[in-house]
Amino acid sequence: MRLSTRNQLTGTIADLDVGSVMAVVKIRLDGGEQVITSSVTRDAALELDLKVGQPATVFIKSTEVTVGVE
């Protein structure tokens, strides 16, 4: 598979919460304790057969990233 998305991070699925419509996937990135959280449709999670402990790649394509602090 070839993709135009340049931001690709590898890791392992650390947690998966599949609801009636959406699923929340937490991926622990390789080489550390950082976790990326993604919301996907329930159908996508089932179609991909996502499972805790499974290796996965996070693809990030965004025109804006916002950070806020006080």
CHARMM-style PDB file with segment names, atoms N, HN, CA, C and O in Angstrom:
ATOM      1  N   MET     1       0.841  -1.167   0.000  1.00  0.00      PROA
ATOM      2  CA  MET     1       0.000   0.000   0.000  1.00  0.00      PROA
ATOM      3  C   MET     1       0.895   1.241   0.000  1.00  0.00      PROA
ATOM      4  O   MET     1       1.848   1.332   0.774  1.00  0.00      PROA
ATOM      5  N   ARG     2       0.578   2.185  -0.870  1.00  0.00      PROA
ATOM      6  HN  ARG     2      -0.196   2.112  -1.498  1.00  0.00      PROA
ATOM      7  CA  ARG     2       1.301   3.458  -0.917  1.00  0.00      PROA
ATOM      8  C   ARG     2       0.319   4.564  -0.540  1.00  0.00      PROA
ATOM      9  O   ARG     2      -0.800   4.613  -1.050  1.00  0.00      PROA
ATOM     10  N   LEU     3       0.748   5.452   0.359  1.00  0.00      PROA
ATOM     11  HN  LEU     3       1.658   5.412   0.774  1.00  0.00      PROA
ATOM     12  CA  LEU     3      -0.103   6.536   0.836  1.00  0.00      PROA
ATOM     13  C   LEU     3       0.624   7.860   0.721  1.00  0.00      PROA
ATOM     14  O   LEU     3       1.854   7.910   0.767  1.00  0.00      PROA
ATOM     15  N   SER     4      -0.135   8.929   0.573  1.00  0.00      PROA
ATOM     16  HN  SER     4      -1.134   8.889   0.535  1.00  0.00      PROA
ATOM     17  CA  SER     4       0.465  10.261   0.544  1.00  0.00      PROA
ATOM     18  C   SER     4       0.656  10.825   1.945  1.00  0.00      PROA
ATOM     19  O   SER     4       1.337  11.838   2.108  1.00  0.00      PROA
ATOM     20  N   THR     5       0.084  10.209   2.938  1.00  0.00      PROA
ATOM     21  HN  THR     5      -0.469   9.386   2.806  1.00  0.00      PROA
ATOM     22  CA  THR     5       0.194  10.687   4.308  1.00  0.00      PROA
ATOM     23  C   THR     5       1.612  10.490   4.809  1.00  0.00      PROA
ATOM     24  O   THR     5       2.117   9.368   4.840  1.00  0.00      PROA
ATOM     25  N   ARG     6       2.254  11.585   5.202  1.00  0.00      PROA
ATOM     26  HN  ARG     6       1.843  12.496   5.177  1.00  0.00      PROA
ATOM     27  CA  ARG     6       3.658  11.523   5.613  1.00  0.00      PROA
ATOM     28  C   ARG     6       3.847  11.201   7.088  1.00  0.00      PROA
ATOM     29  O   ARG     6       4.862  10.616   7.464  1.00  0.00      PROA
ATOM     30  N   ASN     7       2.898  11.569   7.919  1.00  0.00      PROA
ATOM     31  HN  ASN     7       2.073  12.044   7.613  1.00  0.00      PROA
ATOM     32  CA  ASN     7       3.022  11.342   9.357  1.00  0.00      PROA
ATOM     33  C   ASN     7       2.490   9.952   9.697  1.00  0.00      PROA
ATOM     34  O   ASN     7       1.284   9.751   9.840  1.00  0.00      PROA
ATOM     35  N   GLN     8       3.415   8.994   9.824  1.00  0.00      PROA
ATOM     36  HN  GLN     8       4.394   9.157   9.707  1.00  0.00      PROA
ATOM     37  CA  GLN     8       3.057   7.615  10.105  1.00  0.00      PROA
ATOM     38  C   GLN     8       3.814   7.165  11.346  1.00  0.00      PROA
ATOM     39  O   GLN     8       5.044   7.178  11.373  1.00  0.00      PROA
ATOM     40  N   LEU     9       3.069   6.766  12.372  1.00  0.00      PROA
ATOM     41  HN  LEU     9       2.069   6.755  12.350  1.00  0.00      PROA
ATOM     42  CA  LEU     9       3.653   6.357  13.641  1.00  0.00      PROA
ATOM     43  C   LEU     9       3.260   4.915  13.937  1.00  0.00      PROA
ATOM     44  O   LEU     9       2.087   4.558  13.829  1.00  0.00      PROA
ATOM     45  N   THR    10       4.216   4.096  14.305  1.00  0.00      PROA
ATOM     46  HN  THR    10       5.169   4.386  14.393  1.00  0.00      PROA
ATOM     47  CA  THR    10       3.927   2.691  14.589  1.00  0.00      PROA
ATOM     48  C   THR    10       3.778   2.464  16.083  1.00  0.00      PROA
ATOM     49  O   THR    10       4.376   3.165  16.899  1.00  0.00      PROA
ATOM     50  N   GLY    11       2.971   1.473  16.424  1.00  0.00      PROA
ATOM     51  HN  GLY    11       2.485   0.903  15.761  1.00  0.00      PROA
ATOM     52  CA  GLY    11       2.752   1.151  17.823  1.00  0.00      PROA
ATOM     53  C   GLY    11       1.934  -0.111  17.968  1.00  0.00      PROA
ATOM     54  O   GLY    11       1.843  -0.932  17.055  1.00  0.00      PROA
ATOM     55  N   THR    12       1.339  -0.243  19.149  1.00  0.00      PROA
ATOM     56  HN  THR    12       1.413   0.424  19.890  1.00  0.00      PROA
ATOM     57  CA  THR    12       0.542  -1.421  19.482  1.00  0.00      PROA
ATOM     58  C   THR    12      -0.771  -0.966  20.091  1.00  0.00      PROA
ATOM     59  O   THR    12      -0.793  -0.038  20.899  1.00  0.00      PROA
ATOM     60  N   ILE    13      -1.861  -1.609  19.712  1.00  0.00      PROA
ATOM     61  HN  ILE    13      -1.843  -2.363  19.055  1.00  0.00      PROA
ATOM     62  CA  ILE    13      -3.156  -1.260  20.272  1.00  0.00      PROA
ATOM     63  C   ILE    13      -3.147  -1.604  21.762  1.00  0.00      PROA
ATOM     64  O   ILE    13      -3.001  -2.765  22.145  1.00  0.00      PROA
ATOM     65  N   ALA    14      -3.308  -0.568  22.595  1.00  0.00      PROA
ATOM     66  HN  ALA    14      -3.427   0.374  22.283  1.00  0.00      PROA
ATOM     67  CA  ALA    14      -3.261  -0.733  24.051  1.00  0.00      PROA
ATOM     68  C   ALA    14      -4.649  -0.867  24.658  1.00  0.00      PROA
ATOM     69  O   ALA    14      -4.812  -1.508  25.697  1.00  0.00      PROA
ATOM     70  N   ASP    15      -5.651  -0.269  24.021  1.00  0.00      PROA
ATOM     71  HN  ASP    15      -5.519   0.251  23.177  1.00  0.00      PROA
ATOM     72  CA  ASP    15      -7.009  -0.328  24.545  1.00  0.00      PROA
ATOM     73  C   ASP    15      -7.982  -0.145  23.393  1.00  0.00      PROA
ATOM     74  O   ASP    15      -7.693   0.564  22.429  1.00  0.00      PROA
ATOM     75  N   LEU    16      -9.115  -0.778  23.498  1.00  0.00      PROA
ATOM     76  HN  LEU    16      -9.350  -1.354  24.281  1.00  0.00      PROA
ATOM     77  CA  LEU    16     -10.137  -0.709  22.451  1.00  0.00      PROA
ATOM     78  C   LEU    16     -11.500  -0.741  23.110  1.00  0.00      PROA
ATOM     79  O   LEU    16     -11.827  -1.677  23.840  1.00  0.00      PROA
ATOM     80  N   ASP    17     -12.299   0.292  22.849  1.00  0.00      PROA
ATOM     81  HN  ASP    17     -12.034   1.052  22.257  1.00  0.00      PROA
ATOM     82  CA  ASP    17     -13.647   0.370  23.403  1.00  0.00      PROA
ATOM     83  C   ASP    17     -14.618   0.506  22.239  1.00  0.00      PROA
ATOM     84  O   ASP    17     -14.755   1.581  21.655  1.00  0.00      PROA
ATOM     85  N   VAL    18     -15.292  -0.595  21.906  1.00  0.00      PROA
ATOM     86  HN  VAL    18     -15.180  -1.468  22.380  1.00  0.00      PROA
ATOM     87  CA  VAL    18     -16.214  -0.609  20.770  1.00  0.00      PROA
ATOM     88  C   VAL    18     -17.632  -0.388  21.286  1.00  0.00      PROA
ATOM     89  O   VAL    18     -18.167  -1.196  22.045  1.00  0.00      PROA
ATOM     90  N   GLY    19     -18.230   0.728  20.857  1.00  0.00      PROA
ATOM     91  HN  GLY    19     -17.796   1.384  20.240  1.00  0.00      PROA
ATOM     92  CA  GLY    19     -19.595   1.049  21.242  1.00  0.00      PROA
ATOM     93  C   GLY    19     -20.576   0.648  20.156  1.00  0.00      PROA
ATOM     94  O   GLY    19     -20.234  -0.105  19.244  1.00  0.00      PROA
ATOM     95  N   SER    20     -21.793   1.151  20.258  1.00  0.00      PROA
ATOM     96  HN  SER    20     -22.071   1.762  20.999  1.00  0.00      PROA
ATOM     97  CA  SER    20     -22.823   0.786  19.292  1.00  0.00      PROA
ATOM     98  C   SER    20     -22.648   1.490  17.957  1.00  0.00      PROA
ATOM     99  O   SER    20     -23.124   0.998  16.934  1.00  0.00      PROA
ATOM    100  N   VAL    21     -21.964   2.648  17.948  1.00  0.00      PROA
ATOM    101  HN  VAL    21     -21.577   3.048  18.779  1.00  0.00      PROA
ATOM    102  CA  VAL    21     -21.754   3.398  16.706  1.00  0.00      PROA
ATOM    103  C   VAL    21     -20.278   3.672  16.443  1.00  0.00      PROA
ATOM    104  O   VAL    21     -19.814   3.562  15.308  1.00  0.00      PROA
ATOM    105  N   MET    22     -19.539   4.032  17.500  1.00  0.00      PROA
ATOM    106  HN  MET    22     -19.916   4.122  18.422  1.00  0.00      PROA
ATOM    107  CA  MET    22     -18.130   4.416  17.362  1.00  0.00      PROA
ATOM    108  C   MET    22     -17.244   3.497  18.197  1.00  0.00      PROA
ATOM    109  O   MET    22     -17.713   2.797  19.095  1.00  0.00      PROA
ATOM    110  N   ALA    23     -15.951   3.518  17.876  1.00  0.00      PROA
ATOM    111  HN  ALA    23     -15.570   4.086  17.146  1.00  0.00      PROA
ATOM    112  CA  ALA    23     -14.959   2.794  18.661  1.00  0.00      PROA
ATOM    113  C   ALA    23     -13.818   3.758  18.980  1.00  0.00      PROA
ATOM    114  O   ALA    23     -13.430   4.575  18.145  1.00  0.00      PROA
ATOM    115  N   VAL    24     -13.285   3.652  20.200  1.00  0.00      PROA
ATOM    116  HN  VAL    24     -13.600   2.988  20.878  1.00  0.00      PROA
ATOM    117  CA  VAL    24     -12.135   4.448  20.605  1.00  0.00      PROA
ATOM    118  C   VAL    24     -10.941   3.504  20.675  1.00  0.00      PROA
ATOM    119  O   VAL    24     -10.964   2.504  21.392  1.00  0.00      PROA
ATOM    120  N   VAL    25      -9.900   3.837  19.922  1.00  0.00      PROA
ATOM    121  HN  VAL    25      -9.881   4.650  19.339  1.00  0.00      PROA
ATOM    122  CA  VAL    25      -8.703   3.003  19.830  1.00  0.00      PROA
ATOM    123  C   VAL    25      -7.536   3.773  20.427  1.00  0.00      PROA
ATOM    124  O   VAL    25      -7.262   4.901  20.017  1.00  0.00      PROA
ATOM    125  N   LYS    26      -6.846   3.173  21.394  1.00  0.00      PROA
ATOM    126  HN  LYS    26      -7.069   2.257  21.727  1.00  0.00      PROA
ATOM    127  CA  LYS    26      -5.657   3.796  21.982  1.00  0.00      PROA
ATOM    128  C   LYS    26      -4.448   2.987  21.540  1.00  0.00      PROA
ATOM    129  O   LYS    26      -4.380   1.777  21.758  1.00  0.00      PROA
ATOM    130  N   ILE    27      -3.495   3.672  20.917  1.00  0.00      PROA
ATOM    131  HN  ILE    27      -3.550   4.654  20.740  1.00  0.00      PROA
ATOM    132  CA  ILE    27      -2.294   3.016  20.397  1.00  0.00      PROA
ATOM    133  C   ILE    27      -1.079   3.569  21.114  1.00  0.00      PROA
ATOM    134  O   ILE    27      -0.803   4.767  21.066  1.00  0.00      PROA
ATOM    135  N   ARG    28      -0.351   2.675  21.786  1.00  0.00      PROA
ATOM    136  HN  ARG    28      -0.575   1.702  21.826  1.00  0.00      PROA
ATOM    137  CA  ARG    28       0.901   3.052  22.459  1.00  0.00      PROA
ATOM    138  C   ARG    28       2.008   3.038  21.410  1.00  0.00      PROA
ATOM    139  O   ARG    28       2.269   2.019  20.771  1.00  0.00      PROA
ATOM    140  N   LEU    29       2.651   4.189  21.249  1.00  0.00      PROA
ATOM    141  HN  LEU    29       2.439   5.017  21.768  1.00  0.00      PROA
ATOM    142  CA  LEU    29       3.673   4.317  20.218  1.00  0.00      PROA
ATOM    143  C   LEU    29       4.930   3.548  20.579  1.00  0.00      PROA
ATOM    144  O   LEU    29       5.292   3.439  21.750  1.00  0.00      PROA
ATOM    145  N   ASP    30       5.590   3.017  19.565  1.00  0.00      PROA
ATOM    146  HN  ASP    30       5.296   3.106  18.613  1.00  0.00      PROA
ATOM    147  CA  ASP    30       6.836   2.282  19.770  1.00  0.00      PROA
ATOM    148  C   ASP    30       7.887   3.189  20.405  1.00  0.00      PROA
ATOM    149  O   ASP    30       7.981   4.374  20.083  1.00  0.00      PROA
ATOM    150  N   GLY    31       8.668   2.616  21.305  1.00  0.00      PROA
ATOM    151  HN  GLY    31       8.591   1.654  21.567  1.00  0.00      PROA
ATOM    152  CA  GLY    31       9.798   3.336  21.884  1.00  0.00      PROA
ATOM    153  C   GLY    31       9.459   4.251  23.040  1.00  0.00      PROA
ATOM    154  O   GLY    31      10.292   5.072  23.424  1.00  0.00      PROA
ATOM    155  N   GLY    32       8.273   4.145  23.609  1.00  0.00      PROA
ATOM    156  HN  GLY    32       7.597   3.479  23.297  1.00  0.00      PROA
ATOM    157  CA  GLY    32       7.953   5.033  24.717  1.00  0.00      PROA
ATOM    158  C   GLY    32       6.597   4.762  25.313  1.00  0.00      PROA
ATOM    159  O   GLY    32       5.981   3.723  25.077  1.00  0.00      PROA
ATOM    160  N   GLU    33       6.144   5.730  26.099  1.00  0.00      PROA
ATOM    161  HN  GLU    33       6.645   6.574  26.291  1.00  0.00      PROA
ATOM    162  CA  GLU    33       4.861   5.601  26.789  1.00  0.00      PROA
ATOM    163  C   GLU    33       3.780   6.493  26.180  1.00  0.00      PROA
ATOM    164  O   GLU    33       2.682   6.584  26.729  1.00  0.00      PROA
ATOM    165  N   GLN    34       4.069   7.153  25.056  1.00  0.00      PROA
ATOM    166  HN  GLN    34       4.960   7.079  24.610  1.00  0.00      PROA
ATOM    167  CA  GLN    34       3.080   8.028  24.435  1.00  0.00      PROA
ATOM    168  C   GLN    34       1.951   7.212  23.819  1.00  0.00      PROA
ATOM    169  O   GLN    34       2.175   6.157  23.225  1.00  0.00      PROA
ATOM    170  N   VAL    35       0.723   7.730  23.976  1.00  0.00      PROA
ATOM    171  HN  VAL    35       0.541   8.587  24.458  1.00  0.00      PROA
ATOM    172  CA  VAL    35      -0.456   7.054  23.455  1.00  0.00      PROA
ATOM    173  C   VAL    35      -1.219   8.014  22.553  1.00  0.00      PROA
ATOM    174  O   VAL    35      -1.453   9.167  22.915  1.00  0.00      PROA
ATOM    175  N   ILE    36      -1.602   7.535  21.388  1.00  0.00      PROA
ATOM    176  HN  ILE    36      -1.412   6.598  21.093  1.00  0.00      PROA
ATOM    177  CA  ILE    36      -2.460   8.279  20.461  1.00  0.00      PROA
ATOM    178  C   ILE    36      -3.857   7.664  20.551  1.00  0.00      PROA
ATOM    179  O   ILE    36      -4.007   6.443  20.507  1.00  0.00      PROA
ATOM    180  N   THR    37      -4.876   8.515  20.676  1.00  0.00      PROA
ATOM    181  HN  THR    37      -4.754   9.506  20.711  1.00  0.00      PROA
ATOM    182  CA  THR    37      -6.259   8.050  20.737  1.00  0.00      PROA
ATOM    183  C   THR    37      -6.975   8.429  19.450  1.00  0.00      PROA
ATOM    184  O   THR    37      -6.883   9.567  18.991  1.00  0.00      PROA
ATOM    185  N   SER    38      -7.677   7.483  18.880  1.00  0.00      PROA
ATOM    186  HN  SER    38      -7.752   6.559  19.254  1.00  0.00      PROA
ATOM    187  CA  SER    38      -8.418   7.728  17.649  1.00  0.00      PROA
ATOM    188  C   SER    38      -9.848   7.222  17.793  1.00  0.00      PROA
ATOM    189  O   SER    38     -10.092   6.164  18.372  1.00  0.00      PROA
ATOM    190  N   SER    39     -10.786   7.993  17.256  1.00  0.00      PROA
ATOM    191  HN  SER    39     -10.587   8.853  16.785  1.00  0.00      PROA
ATOM    192  CA  SER    39     -12.178   7.552  17.188  1.00  0.00      PROA
ATOM    193  C   SER    39     -12.457   7.110  15.758  1.00  0.00      PROA
ATOM    194  O   SER    39     -12.238   7.859  14.807  1.00  0.00      PROA
ATOM    195  N   VAL    40     -12.939   5.893  15.625  1.00  0.00      PROA
ATOM    196  HN  VAL    40     -13.117   5.283  16.398  1.00  0.00      PROA
ATOM    197  CA  VAL    40     -13.290   5.356  14.307  1.00  0.00      PROA
ATOM    198  C   VAL    40     -14.698   4.789  14.402  1.00  0.00      PROA
ATOM    199  O   VAL    40     -15.214   4.584  15.501  1.00  0.00      PROA
ATOM    200  N   THR    41     -15.313   4.539  13.272  1.00  0.00      PROA
ATOM    201  HN  THR    41     -14.894   4.705  12.379  1.00  0.00      PROA
ATOM    202  CA  THR    41     -16.644   3.927  13.324  1.00  0.00      PROA
ATOM    203  C   THR    41     -16.533   2.484  13.835  1.00  0.00      PROA
ATOM    204  O   THR    41     -15.497   1.833  13.702  1.00  0.00      PROA
ATOM    205  N   ARG    42     -17.610   2.022  14.409  1.00  0.00      PROA
ATOM    206  HN  ARG    42     -18.452   2.550  14.517  1.00  0.00      PROA
ATOM    207  CA  ARG    42     -17.672   0.636  14.877  1.00  0.00      PROA
ATOM    208  C   ARG    42     -17.439  -0.309  13.709  1.00  0.00      PROA
ATOM    209  O   ARG    42     -16.711  -1.295  13.828  1.00  0.00      PROA
ATOM    210  N   ASP    43     -18.073   0.005  12.565  1.00  0.00      PROA
ATOM    211  HN  ASP    43     -18.664   0.806  12.468  1.00  0.00      PROA
ATOM    212  CA  ASP    43     -17.915  -0.836  11.375  1.00  0.00      PROA
ATOM    213  C   ASP    43     -16.451  -0.942  10.957  1.00  0.00      PROA
ATOM    214  O   ASP    43     -15.985  -2.021  10.593  1.00  0.00      PROA
ATOM    215  N   ALA    44     -15.720   0.183  11.008  1.00  0.00      PROA
ATOM    216  HN  ALA    44     -16.099   1.060  11.303  1.00  0.00      PROA
ATOM    217  CA  ALA    44     -14.302   0.164  10.626  1.00  0.00      PROA
ATOM    218  C   ALA    44     -13.498  -0.702  11.585  1.00  0.00      PROA
ATOM    219  O   ALA    44     -12.644  -1.475  11.150  1.00  0.00      PROA
ATOM    220  N   ALA    45     -13.759  -0.582  12.879  1.00  0.00      PROA
ATOM    221  HN  ALA    45     -14.453   0.046  13.232  1.00  0.00      PROA
ATOM    222  CA  ALA    45     -13.034  -1.386  13.876  1.00  0.00      PROA
ATOM    223  C   ALA    45     -13.276  -2.876  13.653  1.00  0.00      PROA
ATOM    224  O   ALA    45     -12.352  -3.684  13.753  1.00  0.00      PROA
ATOM    225  N   LEU    46     -14.529  -3.235  13.350  1.00  0.00      PROA
ATOM    226  HN  LEU    46     -15.279  -2.578  13.269  1.00  0.00      PROA
ATOM    227  CA  LEU    46     -14.843  -4.639  13.105  1.00  0.00      PROA
ATOM    228  C   LEU    46     -14.251  -5.129  11.794  1.00  0.00      PROA
ATOM    229  O   LEU    46     -13.743  -6.247  11.711  1.00  0.00      PROA
ATOM    230  N   GLU    47     -14.321  -4.280  10.764  1.00  0.00      PROA
ATOM    231  HN  GLU    47     -14.734  -3.372  10.832  1.00  0.00      PROA
ATOM    232  CA  GLU    47     -13.769  -4.666   9.459  1.00  0.00      PROA
ATOM    233  C   GLU    47     -12.256  -4.869   9.531  1.00  0.00      PROA
ATOM    234  O   GLU    47     -11.716  -5.772   8.892  1.00  0.00      PROA
ATOM    235  N   LEU    48     -11.576  -4.025  10.311  1.00  0.00      PROA
ATOM    236  HN  LEU    48     -12.015  -3.292  10.831  1.00  0.00      PROA
ATOM    237  CA  LEU    48     -10.123  -4.151  10.482  1.00  0.00      PROA
ATOM    238  C   LEU    48      -9.764  -5.252  11.481  1.00  0.00      PROA
ATOM    239  O   LEU    48      -8.595  -5.613  11.619  1.00  0.00      PROA
ATOM    240  N   ASP    49     -10.771  -5.784  12.176  1.00  0.00      PROA
ATOM    241  HN  ASP    49     -11.721  -5.491  12.064  1.00  0.00      PROA
ATOM    242  CA  ASP    49     -10.579  -6.829  13.185  1.00  0.00      PROA
ATOM    243  C   ASP    49      -9.555  -6.390  14.242  1.00  0.00      PROA
ATOM    244  O   ASP    49      -8.638  -7.134  14.589  1.00  0.00      PROA
ATOM    245  N   LEU    50      -9.741  -5.155  14.745  1.00  0.00      PROA
ATOM    246  HN  LEU    50     -10.486  -4.551  14.463  1.00  0.00      PROA
ATOM    247  CA  LEU    50      -8.811  -4.601  15.724  1.00  0.00      PROA
ATOM    248  C   LEU    50      -8.863  -5.381  17.028  1.00  0.00      PROA
ATOM    249  O   LEU    50      -9.929  -5.781  17.495  1.00  0.00      PROA
ATOM    250  N   LYS    51      -7.658  -5.590  17.615  1.00  0.00      PROA
ATOM    251  HN  LYS    51      -6.791  -5.265  17.236  1.00  0.00      PROA
ATOM    252  CA  LYS    51      -7.552  -6.325  18.868  1.00  0.00      PROA
ATOM    253  C   LYS    51      -6.443  -5.710  19.713  1.00  0.00      PROA
ATOM    254  O   LYS    51      -5.427  -5.266  19.180  1.00  0.00      PROA
ATOM    255  N   VAL    52      -6.639  -5.685  21.034  1.00  0.00      PROA
ATOM    256  HN  VAL    52      -7.465  -6.046  21.467  1.00  0.00      PROA
ATOM    257  CA  VAL    52      -5.603  -5.223  21.953  1.00  0.00      PROA
ATOM    258  C   VAL    52      -4.368  -6.107  21.765  1.00  0.00      PROA
ATOM    259  O   VAL    52      -4.479  -7.328  21.661  1.00  0.00      PROA
ATOM    260  N   GLY    53      -3.190  -5.475  21.721  1.00  0.00      PROA
ATOM    261  HN  GLY    53      -3.100  -4.483  21.804  1.00  0.00      PROA
ATOM    262  CA  GLY    53      -1.929  -6.196  21.527  1.00  0.00      PROA
ATOM    263  C   GLY    53      -1.501  -6.290  20.076  1.00  0.00      PROA
ATOM    264  O   GLY    53      -0.382  -6.711  19.782  1.00  0.00      PROA
ATOM    265  N   GLN    54      -2.378  -5.904  19.172  1.00  0.00      PROA
ATOM    266  HN  GLN    54      -3.287  -5.563  19.410  1.00  0.00      PROA
ATOM    267  CA  GLN    54      -2.085  -5.972  17.735  1.00  0.00      PROA
ATOM    268  C   GLN    54      -1.212  -4.794  17.307  1.00  0.00      PROA
ATOM    269  O   GLN    54      -1.484  -3.662  17.708  1.00  0.00      PROA
ATOM    270  N   PRO    55      -0.168  -5.028  16.503  1.00  0.00      PROA
ATOM    271  CA  PRO    55       0.607  -3.918  15.944  1.00  0.00      PROA
ATOM    272  C   PRO    55      -0.279  -3.089  15.015  1.00  0.00      PROA
ATOM    273  O   PRO    55      -1.140  -3.626  14.318  1.00  0.00      PROA
ATOM    274  N   ALA    56      -0.058  -1.779  15.016  1.00  0.00      PROA
ATOM    275  HN  ALA    56       0.641  -1.342  15.582  1.00  0.00      PROA
ATOM    276  CA  ALA    56      -0.860  -0.897  14.167  1.00  0.00      PROA
ATOM    277  C   ALA    56      -0.036   0.323  13.784  1.00  0.00      PROA
ATOM    278  O   ALA    56       0.933   0.667  14.460  1.00  0.00      PROA
ATOM    279  N   THR    57      -0.423   0.965  12.707  1.00  0.00      PROA
ATOM    280  HN  THR    57      -1.210   0.685  12.157  1.00  0.00      PROA
ATOM    281  CA  THR    57       0.208   2.210  12.269  1.00  0.00      PROA
ATOM    282  C   THR    57      -0.826   3.321  12.332  1.00  0.00      PROA
ATOM    283  O   THR    57      -1.951   3.164  11.857  1.00  0.00      PROA
ATOM    284  N   VAL    58      -0.435   4.447  12.923  1.00  0.00      PROA
ATOM    285  HN  VAL    58       0.479   4.574  13.309  1.00  0.00      PROA
ATOM    286  CA  VAL    58      -1.282   5.634  13.008  1.00  0.00      PROA
ATOM    287  C   VAL    58      -0.899   6.539  11.842  1.00  0.00      PROA
ATOM    288  O   VAL    58       0.276   6.863  11.667  1.00  0.00      PROA
ATOM    289  N   PHE    59      -1.879   6.944  11.050  1.00  0.00      PROA
ATOM    290  HN  PHE    59      -2.833   6.680  11.192  1.00  0.00      PROA
ATOM    291  CA  PHE    59      -1.649   7.873   9.940  1.00  0.00      PROA
ATOM    292  C   PHE    59      -2.297   9.190  10.318  1.00  0.00      PROA
ATOM    293  O   PHE    59      -3.489   9.231  10.622  1.00  0.00      PROA
ATOM    294  N   ILE    60      -1.519  10.278  10.305  1.00  0.00      PROA
ATOM    295  HN  ILE    60      -0.550  10.245  10.058  1.00  0.00      PROA
ATOM    296  CA  ILE    60      -2.043  11.582  10.705  1.00  0.00      PROA
ATOM    297  C   ILE    60      -1.973  12.528   9.523  1.00  0.00      PROA
ATOM    298  O   ILE    60      -0.895  12.821   9.006  1.00  0.00      PROA
ATOM    299  N   LYS    61      -3.132  13.001   9.103  1.00  0.00      PROA
ATOM    300  HN  LYS    61      -4.008  12.763   9.522  1.00  0.00      PROA
ATOM    301  CA  LYS    61      -3.222  13.968   8.012  1.00  0.00      PROA
ATOM    302  C   LYS    61      -4.091  15.101   8.522  1.00  0.00      PROA
ATOM    303  O   LYS    61      -5.292  14.927   8.730  1.00  0.00      PROA
ATOM    304  N   SER    62      -3.490  16.251   8.721  1.00  0.00      PROA
ATOM    305  HN  SER    62      -2.514  16.392   8.551  1.00  0.00      PROA
ATOM    306  CA  SER    62      -4.237  17.360   9.293  1.00  0.00      PROA
ATOM    307  C   SER    62      -3.686  18.682   8.783  1.00  0.00      PROA
ATOM    308  O   SER    62      -2.480  18.830   8.583  1.00  0.00      PROA
ATOM    309  N   THR    63      -4.566  19.625   8.578  1.00  0.00      PROA
ATOM    310  HN  THR    63      -5.546  19.505   8.740  1.00  0.00      PROA
ATOM    311  CA  THR    63      -4.126  20.961   8.176  1.00  0.00      PROA
ATOM    312  C   THR    63      -3.935  21.848   9.396  1.00  0.00      PROA
ATOM    313  O   THR    63      -3.395  22.948   9.283  1.00  0.00      PROA
ATOM    314  N   GLU    64      -4.374  21.381  10.564  1.00  0.00      PROA
ATOM    315  HN  GLU    64      -4.813  20.487  10.656  1.00  0.00      PROA
ATOM    316  CA  GLU    64      -4.253  22.181  11.775  1.00  0.00      PROA
ATOM    317  C   GLU    64      -4.122  21.293  12.992  1.00  0.00      PROA
ATOM    318  O   GLU    64      -4.845  20.307  13.129  1.00  0.00      PROA
ATOM    319  N   VAL    65      -3.202  21.638  13.877  1.00  0.00      PROA
ATOM    320  HN  VAL    65      -2.614  22.440  13.765  1.00  0.00      PROA
ATOM    321  CA  VAL    65      -3.066  20.983  15.163  1.00  0.00      PROA
ATOM    322  C   VAL    65      -3.115  22.089  16.209  1.00  0.00      PROA
ATOM    323  O   VAL    65      -2.343  23.044  16.131  1.00  0.00      PROA
ATOM    324  N   THR    66      -4.006  21.974  17.180  1.00  0.00      PROA
ATOM    325  HN  THR    66      -4.633  21.198  17.243  1.00  0.00      PROA
ATOM    326  CA  THR    66      -4.178  23.002  18.185  1.00  0.00      PROA
ATOM    327  C   THR    66      -3.754  22.471  19.553  1.00  0.00      PROA
ATOM    328  O   THR    66      -4.097  21.356  19.944  1.00  0.00      PROA
ATOM    329  N   VAL    67      -3.000  23.299  20.262  1.00  0.00      PROA
ATOM    330  HN  VAL    67      -2.721  24.205  19.944  1.00  0.00      PROA
ATOM    331  CA  VAL    67      -2.573  22.964  21.624  1.00  0.00      PROA
ATOM    332  C   VAL    67      -2.955  24.143  22.514  1.00  0.00      PROA
ATOM    333  O   VAL    67      -2.740  25.295  22.139  1.00  0.00      PROA
ATOM    334  N   GLY    68      -3.515  23.866  23.686  1.00  0.00      PROA
ATOM    335  HN  GLY    68      -3.690  22.930  23.991  1.00  0.00      PROA
ATOM    336  CA  GLY    68      -3.862  24.941  24.599  1.00  0.00      PROA
ATOM    337  C   GLY    68      -3.382  24.629  26.002  1.00  0.00      PROA
ATOM    338  O   GLY    68      -3.427  23.482  26.445  1.00  0.00      PROA
ATOM    339  N   VAL    69      -2.922  25.656  26.698  1.00  0.00      PROA
ATOM    340  HN  VAL    69      -2.885  26.588  26.339  1.00  0.00      PROA
ATOM    341  CA  VAL    69      -2.490  25.520  28.084  1.00  0.00      PROA
ATOM    342  C   VAL    69      -2.917  26.746  28.880  1.00  0.00      PROA
ATOM    343  O   VAL    69      -3.202  27.797  28.306  1.00  0.00      PROA
ATOM    344  N   GLU    70      -2.961  26.614  30.187  1.00  0.00      PROA
ATOM    345  HN  GLU    70      -2.729  25.761  30.654  1.00  0.00      PROA
ATOM    346  CA  GLU    70      -3.241  27.760  31.057  1.00  0.00      PROA
ATOM    347  C   GLU    70      -2.102  27.977  31.994  1.00  0.00      PROA
ATOM    348  OT1 GLU    70      -2.142  28.896  32.812  1.00  0.00      PROA
TER     349      GLU     70
END
